[in-house]
Amino acid sequence: MDPELKAMIRDTPLFAGLSSREQGEILSAMMPFSLLRGEALFNEGDRPVDGFYLLRKGLLGVWVRSPDGDPVRITELGPGELVGEMGLIDDAARSASVRAVEACKLVRMPRDKFSQMRRSGNPIARKIMRNMCRIMSARVRDRYQDISDLLEPPSSSAMDSVFGNGLLRRLFTRGKK
């Protein structure tokens, strides 16, 4: 068994709480593969979801389509990060496109193997699902904070320095007591 991959599994939040034996079981179910620079891992809208992925080496870019149809890169993922796990929960189409920004080495947990673990009541699947929920909750909380930061009105002094008459401040504070 690859000691580097074993350490990565041990340190990945999705696999938190798994015993050494359980980590070994996960490793034996995962399938290694590579992507060349520019190669797609999956595309927005792809169905069916074939599994989730752990990036071992390289850099992945994540893109979504803007309202006018142009691709917009929303993030990059590095070694030790997961991608594609949402589809295992909701069985929806891929919500973004993922491509190799540079050559990558990954492992895939096939959907069918993970689904079989869940159906059989395997405690590993329960632990992973619990961790997925924690990870996704943290992501939602982070996005809420991002949105809140975007909606934060400029300070009164900044508004007054640009608009000495206080017009902008009155617009941001209308209806607030």
N, C-alpha and C positions, 0 to 999 in steps of 0.2 A: 504494500500500500504506500502511495506517495506521501512522505512525511510533510511536505509543504502543503499539500491539499488537506491533509488531516488537520494541520494547525489552522488553516484557513477556516475549515468547518467549525472547529472548536471556538474560534474567535468571531464568527459571524452571528449577529444577534438573532437571525432566524432560527438558528440551531441551539440557542441558549437553553440550558436545562437538560440537554441530552447527555446521557451517560456515554462513556467510551464505547461500550458495546453498541448503543443506539447510533452513535456517530459512524461507527463502522458499517452498520446496516444501511445508513443513508449513503455513505460513500460507495457501497457496492451497487446501489441502485442508480447512481449517477453515471452519465455517459460523457466522456471527454470529447471535445472537438475544437476546431480552430476556425477563425474567420480572417480573411485577407482584408487589408485596408480598403475601405469603401464598400465592403460586402454587407448586405442586410442580414440582420438576425431575424427580424420580422418587420412587417409594415402595419401601419395604422389600418384598422378594419379587418385584418387577417382573422380568419376562423378556420378550423377550430383551434383553440389554444392547445399547443402541444406539450407544454410544461413550463417550468421556470428555470432560470439560469443563474449561475454564480460565475462572475468574471474572475479568472485567475491572474491573467496578465493582459496588458494592453489598455485601450481606452475606447469606450463606447459613447456615441452621441445619441441623444434622444430628441426626436423632432415631432412636432404636431403641425397640422395645417392651420393657417390663419383663416379668418373669415373670407378673405379673398382668394384662398387656395394656395398661398405660398407656404413652403415649409419654413418653420421657425424652430431653431434649436433651443430647447428649454433647459437642458442640463447635460452634463457629461458624467459618466460612471467610470470609476477606476477599480483596480484589483480589490477583491473582497466584497464588492457590492453585488446586490441581487437585482434582477430585472425579470419582468414577466409573471410575477407571482399573483397579481390581481386577478388574472383570468382563471386561476384555480379556485377562487372563491365565488365569483359571480358568473362564470361561464360566458362572459360577454366578449365581444370582439376586442382585439388589441386596441388600446386607447392611444397609442403613439407608435411611431416608427423608430427602430433602433438599428444603427449602423456602426460598423467598426471605423473609428477615426484613425486608428492604427491597428496593425495586426494584433489579434486577440487569441487567447486561449481561455476556454470556458468549460464548464460542465453543466449538463442539463439533467434536471430531475423530470423524467417523462411523466406526463399527466396520468397515463394509465397506471403506472406503478404507484404514484401518490394516491390516486383515487382508490386503488385496491387497498392500500394501507388504511385509508379513512373508513372504507366500507367494512373492513374486518375489525375495526375498533382498536387498531394498533395504537398504543400510547404515544408513539413517535409522531404520528399524524396529528394527534390532539395537541401535543406540545408545539409542533410547527404551526398549526392553525392559531393557537393562542398567541404565539410570537408574531405571526402575520398581522393579527388584529392590533397588537401593540405597536408594531412598526407603522401600520397604516393610520392608526390614531395619531401617532406623533407627526406624520406627514400632514394630516388634515389640520392639526393644531398649528403647525408651521405655516401652512397656507393661510389660515385665518389671521395669523399675526402679520404675514406679508400684506394681506388685504387691508388690515387695520392700519398698517404703516402707510400704505398708499392713500388711505382716506384721511389721515391726520392732517388737519388744516395747518397752514404755515403759522408761525408765531405772530402775535400782534405787532411786535416791533418790526419784523420783516415785512409785513403787509403795509405798515405805516411808512416804512422807508421807500417803498415802491409806489404806494397810493396814499399820499399824505392825508387824504380826506377820510380814511377809514372805510371806504366803500367795500373793499374786498373782505375786511373783517366782519362787516355787517352781513355780507352774503353767507359767510361760513357759520356765523353764529345765529342766524335767523331761526327763531322758534326754539332756541336752546335757553334754558334758564340756569 
